[in-house]
Amino acid sequence: MSAIGERVVPTVHSHFQWSAILGGTAVAVGTSLALNAFGAGIGLSVVSSAPTWRDSSAVYWFLAGVFLLFVAVISFSVGGYVAGRMRAPLNLDPAETEFRDGMHGLITWGATIVLAAVLTLGAATAAASVAGRSGGTPAQSVAGETIIATELDDLFRTGRIVGDLTYRRAEATRILLKSSSHNGVPDTDRRYLTFITGAVAGIPEAEAQERVNQAITASTDALHRARVAAVLQTFFVAAALFVGAVVAWFAATEGGKDREKGEYHFWEWSGRRRA
């Protein structure tokens, strides 16, 4: 134990205090989930399971990305501040103390990303498990049903009741996803898709071929929009993570400064108070 003024500061040998880091991580993840849930509720989300999400304009995608940056700033600033403030004081010079506080914020940032990735992977695994029972490749089925769901509906639309279309929709998904490739949908696939469309919908070959051509054209446009949205999403996610690292570092150092001064922020907005 060592004394600084009237305070008794415990001598800490470990470079990292994981209790403070885990506390900051929990706060950061909770704040992020709450803000993202709010953003999804008002339509500010970089991804959506709705088939019409791709019809949104570039302005909407930009606003969704800005909201993602806002979530990162708030979440990592709160989590970093908690990690720096809840760390036990050290009997070190101010520069070293500030550096260690910043490192605690950076470790909190990394732990938050890892935990969020694990949660996302768990959700994706659950979705793939459900899609695996649909009769097609799980990843392709999920992507196809999300991106070109309306095109599949138009393709098999009929005035009579038909049987289970799960397998046929998955099969058509794999064919229509080729429309975004360099060579497009091969003629053999076009003829086969025309055949199964006519058989399922009970329509003449000429009408079935027209539906297939319309579905391929619409799918090409939908996949292009999805690719653009994915690029924007990736850019904003990377930007949010980079900004989050910087914010977590400086928030942790601010928390450490308040810890050393014995100050706290009171809810009545009366400024900083002495503990």
KAJO-V765855 format. One record per helix or strand. SS is the DSSP state (@ for helix, = for strand). FROM is the first residue (numbers start at 1). LEN is the number of residues. Records with the same first field share a line. If there is no record, write none. Layout:
SS=FROM-LEN  FROM-LEN
This chain:
==2-3  7-3  263-3  272-3
@=18-24  53-3  58-28  94-41  138-10  149-7  166-15  187-15  205-57
